[in-house]
Amino acid sequence: MKSNKYKEKANFLGNLISERRKAYRISQNVLASKMQLMGINIGKNDISKIEAGNRLIRDYELLAIKDILNLELNDLHL
């Protein structure tokens, strides 16, 4: 059976995204709204799943999150 998870996680950046979002004091709804303004079809539930490690992050979503949360590419390594 094919799996898109490693050690029960679909991504390893969810915790970093959650921590940075909370540090900026923005809600998952606001993050999703900012991404929607950038043309990305994503909702609050998707952000929640990403942060919990239950959803893969598309490359363009990651770039938008990086820009919104002022992350450096070096922050995105394991």
C-alpha positions as CSV (number, residue, x, y, z in Angstrom):
1,M,0.0,0.0,0.0
2,K,1.4,3.4,-1.0
3,S,1.8,6.0,1.7
4,N,2.6,9.7,1.6
5,K,3.7,9.7,5.2
6,Y,7.0,9.2,7.0
7,K,6.8,8.4,10.7
8,E,3.1,9.1,10.6
9,K,3.5,12.7,9.3
10,A,2.7,14.0,5.9
11,N,5.1,16.9,6.5
12,F,7.7,18.0,9.0
13,L,7.2,21.8,8.7
14,G,3.8,21.9,10.3
15,N,5.2,22.7,13.8
16,L,7.4,25.5,12.4
17,I,4.5,27.0,10.5
18,S,2.3,26.8,13.6
19,E,4.9,28.4,15.9
20,R,5.7,31.2,13.5
21,R,2.0,31.9,12.8
22,K,1.3,32.1,16.6
23,A,4.4,34.4,17.1
24,Y,2.8,36.8,14.5
25,R,-0.5,36.4,16.3
26,I,-2.5,35.6,13.3
27,S,-5.2,32.9,13.1
28,Q,-5.3,30.0,10.7
29,N,-8.2,31.8,9.1
30,V,-6.1,34.9,8.5
31,L,-3.2,32.9,7.1
32,A,-5.6,31.1,4.7
33,S,-7.1,34.4,3.7
34,K,-3.7,35.9,2.9
35,M,-2.9,32.9,0.8
36,Q,-6.2,33.2,-1.0
37,L,-5.4,36.8,-1.9
38,M,-2.2,35.4,-3.5
39,G,-4.4,33.1,-5.6
40,I,-4.0,29.9,-3.6
41,N,-7.2,27.9,-3.0
42,I,-6.8,26.9,0.7
43,G,-8.9,27.1,3.8
44,K,-8.6,27.2,7.5
45,N,-9.1,23.4,7.7
46,D,-6.2,22.9,5.3
47,I,-3.9,25.1,7.4
48,S,-4.9,23.0,10.5
49,K,-4.1,19.8,8.7
50,I,-0.7,21.1,7.5
51,E,0.2,22.3,11.0
52,A,-0.8,18.9,12.5
53,G,1.3,17.1,9.9
54,N,-1.7,15.4,8.4
55,R,-1.6,17.1,4.9
56,L,1.2,17.4,2.4
57,I,2.3,21.0,1.6
58,R,2.4,21.9,-2.1
59,D,5.5,23.7,-3.2
60,Y,3.6,26.9,-4.1
61,E,1.8,26.8,-0.8
62,L,5.1,26.6,1.1
63,L,6.5,29.6,-0.8
64,A,3.4,31.6,0.0
65,I,3.6,30.6,3.7
66,K,7.3,31.5,3.7
67,D,6.5,35.0,2.4
68,I,3.6,35.6,4.7
69,L,5.4,34.5,7.8
70,N,8.7,36.0,6.9
71,L,10.5,32.6,6.9
72,E,13.9,32.2,5.4
73,L,14.6,29.3,3.1
74,N,17.2,28.1,5.6
75,D,14.4,27.9,8.2
76,L,12.7,25.3,6.1
77,H,15.3,22.5,6.6
78,L,15.0,19.5,8.9
